[in-house]
Amino acid sequence: MLYWLTTALVAGECAVGGTLDLLRAPPFYPTMIELGYPGYLATIMGTAKLIAAAVLLAPRLPRLKEWAYAGVVINMTGAAASHLAMRQGLATLVAPTTFTVLALLSWASRPLTRTL
């Protein structure tokens, strides 16, 4: 139960975030630009997030799942680090920290059929 709840939340964030990145829509795109990243990064990140969402929800593919989890954690910790580097308020850390924890919980609680 914990696995599917956390996985659905992480995959949902990846799907929604990836779509918004590709559309260059708020809130992620303006924040990315505000943090000093180039606009084309939204296309790269959006594509990666959509792939991660699909892989996390797909049956089997254990090695790809490992990479998807790693990508989600790197993305979220990178977002938190970027907000810290720009001296933005602690409130900007809530979402990336929460999704990092959810991704780690999903990874740790996955059934044996979804592990290497």
BELQUI-V988895 format. One record per residue. N is the residue number from 0. RES is the residue in one small letter. NEAR is the number of other ideal C-beta (glycine too) atoms within 8 Angstrom. Layout:
# BELQUI-V988895
n:N res:RES near:NEAR
n:N res:RES near:NEAR
This chain:
# BELQUI-V988895
n:0 res:m near:4
n:1 res:l near:7
n:2 res:y near:10
n:3 res:w near:7
n:4 res:l near:8
n:5 res:t near:13
n:6 res:t near:12
n:7 res:a near:8
n:8 res:l near:10
n:9 res:v near:14
n:10 res:a near:12
n:11 res:g near:9
n:12 res:e near:9
n:13 res:c near:14
n:14 res:a near:11
n:15 res:v near:8
n:16 res:g near:11
n:17 res:g near:16
n:18 res:t near:10
n:19 res:l near:13
n:20 res:d near:15
n:21 res:l near:11
n:22 res:l near:8
n:23 res:r near:7
n:24 res:a near:6
n:25 res:p near:6
n:26 res:p near:6
n:27 res:f near:11
n:28 res:y near:14
n:29 res:p near:8
n:30 res:t near:8
n:31 res:m near:13
n:32 res:i near:9
n:33 res:e near:7
n:34 res:l near:9
n:35 res:g near:5
n:36 res:y near:8
n:37 res:p near:4
n:38 res:g near:9
n:39 res:y near:6
n:40 res:l near:9
n:41 res:a near:13
n:42 res:t near:9
n:43 res:i near:8
n:44 res:m near:12
n:45 res:g near:15
n:46 res:t near:10
n:47 res:a near:11
n:48 res:k near:14
n:49 res:l near:13
n:50 res:i near:9
n:51 res:a near:14
n:52 res:a near:13
n:53 res:a near:8
n:54 res:v near:12
n:55 res:l near:15
n:56 res:l near:7
n:57 res:a near:7
n:58 res:p near:4
n:59 res:r near:6
n:60 res:l near:8
n:61 res:p near:9
n:62 res:r near:7
n:63 res:l near:8
n:64 res:k near:12
n:65 res:e near:9
n:66 res:w near:9
n:67 res:a near:12
n:68 res:y near:12
n:69 res:a near:8
n:70 res:g near:10
n:71 res:v near:15
n:72 res:v near:11
n:73 res:i near:8
n:74 res:n near:11
n:75 res:m near:13
n:76 res:t near:10
n:77 res:g near:8
n:78 res:a near:10
n:79 res:a near:12
n:80 res:a near:8
n:81 res:s near:10
n:82 res:h near:12
n:83 res:l near:9
n:84 res:a near:6
n:85 res:m near:9
n:86 res:r near:4
n:87 res:q near:6
n:88 res:g near:4
n:89 res:l near:5
n:90 res:a near:5
n:91 res:t near:9
n:92 res:l near:10
n:93 res:v near:8
n:94 res:a near:8
n:95 res:p near:13
n:96 res:t near:10
n:97 res:t near:8
n:98 res:f near:13
n:99 res:t near:13
n:100 res:v near:8
n:101 res:l near:11
n:102 res:a near:14
n:103 res:l near:9
n:104 res:l near:10
n:105 res:s near:14
n:106 res:w near:8
n:107 res:a near:6
n:108 res:s near:8
n:109 res:r near:10
n:110 res:p near:6
n:111 res:l near:4
n:112 res:t near:6
n:113 res:r near:8
n:114 res:t near:7
n:115 res:l near:4
